[in-house]
């Protein structure tokens, strides 16, 4: 993960909460975690290709994926 600053703490919090929900739901549906990771990868590619200034969005998606993969 990149350096955490006051400006991006909210993005990390969003990623952590999203990953926590994903992990909790995956306890009841094990395939859900893989589905979420695939969706995050798909959305990451779409956002990256949008041509908009979106570094925080990409970072949040990446952090969420990282936290979902972390056991």
C-alpha positions in Angstrom: 0.0 0.0 0.0 1.2 3.5 -0.7 1.8 6.0 2.0 -1.3 6.9 4.0 -2.0 10.7 4.3 -4.9 12.6 5.8 -6.2 13.2 2.2 -6.5 9.5 1.4 -7.5 8.0 4.7 -11.2 8.1 3.8 -10.4 6.0 0.6 -8.6 3.4 2.7 -11.5 3.3 5.2 -13.9 2.7 2.3 -11.6 -0.1 1.0 -11.4 -1.7 4.5 -15.1 -1.6 5.1 -15.9 -3.0 1.6 -13.3 -5.8 2.0 -14.8 -6.6 5.5 -18.3 -6.9 4.1 -16.9 -9.1 1.2 -15.1 -11.4 3.6 -18.1 -11.7 6.0 -20.4 -12.5 3.1 -17.8 -15.0 1.7 -18.1 -17.0 4.9 -21.7 -17.9 3.8 -20.9 -18.1 0.1 -17.3 -19.0 -0.5 -17.4 -18.2 -4.3 -18.4 -14.6 -3.5 -14.9 -13.5 -2.7 -13.6 -14.6 -6.1 -16.5 -13.0 -7.8 -15.8 -9.7 -5.9 -12.2 -9.8 -6.9 -13.0 -10.4 -10.5 -15.5 -7.5 -10.5 -12.9 -5.2 -8.8 -10.4 -6.1 -11.6 -13.0 -5.4 -14.3 -14.1 -2.1 -12.8 -10.4 -1.1 -12.3 -9.7 -1.6 -16.0 -12.9 0.4 -16.9 -12.1 3.3 -14.7 -8.4 3.4 -15.8 -9.5 3.5 -19.4 -12.1 6.3 -18.8 -9.5 9.1 -19.4 -10.7 10.9 -16.2 -8.5 12.0 -13.3 -9.2 9.0 -11.0 -6.1 8.1 -9.0 -8.0 7.9 -5.8 -10.7 5.6 -7.3 -8.0 3.3 -8.7 -6.2 3.3 -5.4 -9.4 2.5 -3.5 -10.2 -0.4 -5.8 -6.6 -1.7 -5.5 -6.7 -1.5 -1.7 -10.0 -3.2 -1.6 -8.7 -6.1 -3.7 -5.5 -6.3 -1.6 -7.5 -6.4 1.6 -9.9 -9.1 0.2 -6.9 -11.2 -0.7 -5.3 -10.8 2.7 -6.2 -13.6 5.2 
